[in-house]
């Protein structure tokens, strides 16, 4: 029988660590975490982003996270603390489970994603292009 996307998300969430916006903010204050935004470029540009986060679209994540890949992003390493997020924390839960399978033992998912971060009143930033668009 076919499985739904939400079943995959629930299965992933059972195997990964989730962090709240407040927990992530505390980790960012300590400075020893890489926050990865896996949303698409347009969504990040339109909605803003978590200060200090890096952008690696979901489609490219495994290649960026693989130390043996020619597309490896040096900011990622299996021994580093990495917290992923998307808009709602669903796709990033799947992505976090994949990183765990790749040996990223300290990988975690931002519960509720970027929307939870914003709802918690945490600081966000916009690109210069988006700021000029927002300011008119």
C-alpha positions as CSV (number, residue, x, y, z in Angstrom):
1,X,0.0,0.0,0.0
2,X,1.3,3.5,-0.9
3,X,2.4,5.7,2.0
4,X,1.7,9.4,2.3
5,X,4.2,12.2,2.6
6,X,3.1,12.9,6.1
7,X,3.7,9.3,7.1
8,X,7.3,9.7,5.9
9,X,7.6,12.9,7.9
10,X,6.3,11.2,11.1
11,X,8.7,8.3,10.5
12,X,11.6,10.8,10.2
13,X,10.6,12.8,13.2
14,X,10.7,9.6,15.3
15,X,14.4,9.2,14.5
16,X,15.7,12.8,14.8
17,X,16.1,15.5,17.3
18,X,13.8,18.5,17.2
19,X,14.7,21.9,18.6
20,X,12.4,24.8,19.4
21,X,13.0,28.3,18.2
22,X,14.2,29.3,21.7
23,X,16.6,26.4,21.8
24,X,18.0,27.3,18.4
25,X,18.4,31.0,19.4
26,X,20.4,29.9,22.5
27,X,22.6,27.7,20.3
28,X,23.1,30.5,17.9
29,X,24.1,32.8,20.7
30,X,26.8,30.3,21.7
31,X,28.0,30.3,18.1
32,X,28.7,26.6,17.6
33,X,25.9,25.6,15.2
34,X,25.3,25.7,11.5
35,X,21.7,26.6,10.5
36,X,20.8,25.3,7.1
37,X,17.8,26.8,5.3
38,X,16.6,24.2,2.8
39,X,13.8,26.3,1.3
40,X,13.9,27.4,-2.3
41,X,15.6,30.6,-3.2
42,X,12.4,32.5,-3.9
43,X,10.9,31.6,-0.6
44,X,14.0,32.7,1.3
45,X,14.2,36.0,-0.7
46,X,10.5,36.7,-0.1
47,X,10.1,35.7,3.5
48,X,13.5,36.5,5.0
49,X,15.8,34.2,6.8
50,X,17.3,33.3,10.2
51,X,20.4,35.5,10.8
52,X,23.6,33.6,10.2
53,X,21.8,30.7,8.4
54,X,23.2,29.3,5.2
55,X,21.1,28.4,2.2
56,X,21.4,25.0,0.7
57,X,18.2,24.0,-1.3
58,X,16.8,20.6,-0.3
59,X,17.5,19.2,-3.8
60,X,21.3,19.8,-3.3
61,X,21.6,18.9,0.4
62,X,23.1,15.4,0.2
63,X,25.7,16.5,-2.3
64,X,26.6,19.6,-0.2
65,X,26.8,17.4,3.0
66,X,28.9,14.6,1.5
67,X,32.6,15.3,2.3
68,X,33.6,13.1,-0.7
69,X,31.4,15.0,-3.1
70,X,32.9,17.6,-5.5
71,X,29.9,19.7,-4.5
72,X,30.6,19.5,-0.8
73,X,30.0,22.7,1.2
74,X,32.9,23.0,3.6
75,X,30.7,24.6,6.2
76,X,29.0,21.2,6.7
77,X,30.8,18.4,8.4
78,X,29.4,15.2,10.0
79,X,30.9,16.1,13.4
80,X,29.4,19.6,13.5
81,X,26.1,20.6,15.0
82,X,23.7,21.3,12.1
83,X,20.1,22.4,12.5
84,X,17.9,22.4,9.4
85,X,14.7,24.2,8.6
86,X,12.2,24.7,5.9
87,X,9.0,26.7,6.1
88,X,7.0,24.4,8.4
89,X,9.6,21.8,9.5
90,X,8.2,19.0,7.4
91,X,10.6,18.8,4.5
92,X,13.5,19.6,6.8
93,X,12.5,16.7,9.0
94,X,13.0,14.4,6.0
95,X,16.3,16.2,5.2
96,X,17.5,15.9,8.8
97,X,16.8,12.1,8.8
98,X,18.8,11.9,5.6
99,X,21.8,13.7,7.2
100,X,21.6,11.3,10.2
101,X,21.8,8.4,7.7
102,X,24.9,10.1,6.3
103,X,26.6,10.2,9.7
104,X,25.6,13.6,11.0
105,X,24.8,12.5,14.5
106,X,24.3,16.1,15.9
107,X,21.8,17.1,13.1
108,X,18.5,18.4,14.3
109,X,15.3,19.9,12.8
110,X,13.8,23.2,13.8
111,X,10.3,22.2,15.0
112,X,7.7,24.2,13.1
113,X,10.3,25.5,10.7
114,X,10.8,29.2,9.8
115,X,7.1,30.0,10.5
116,X,7.6,28.9,14.2
117,X,10.8,31.0,14.3
118,X,8.9,34.1,13.2
119,X,5.9,33.3,15.4
120,X,8.3,33.1,18.4
121,X,9.4,36.6,17.8
122,X,12.9,35.7,16.8
123,X,15.0,38.0,14.7
124,X,14.9,37.7,10.9
125,X,16.9,39.3,8.1
126,X,16.2,40.1,4.5
127,X,18.6,40.4,1.6
128,X,19.4,43.9,0.3
129,X,17.2,43.3,-2.7
130,X,14.2,42.2,-0.5
131,X,14.8,45.2,1.9
132,X,14.6,47.7,-1.0
133,X,11.5,46.0,-2.3
134,X,9.8,46.1,1.1
135,X,10.8,49.7,1.7
136,X,9.4,50.7,-1.7
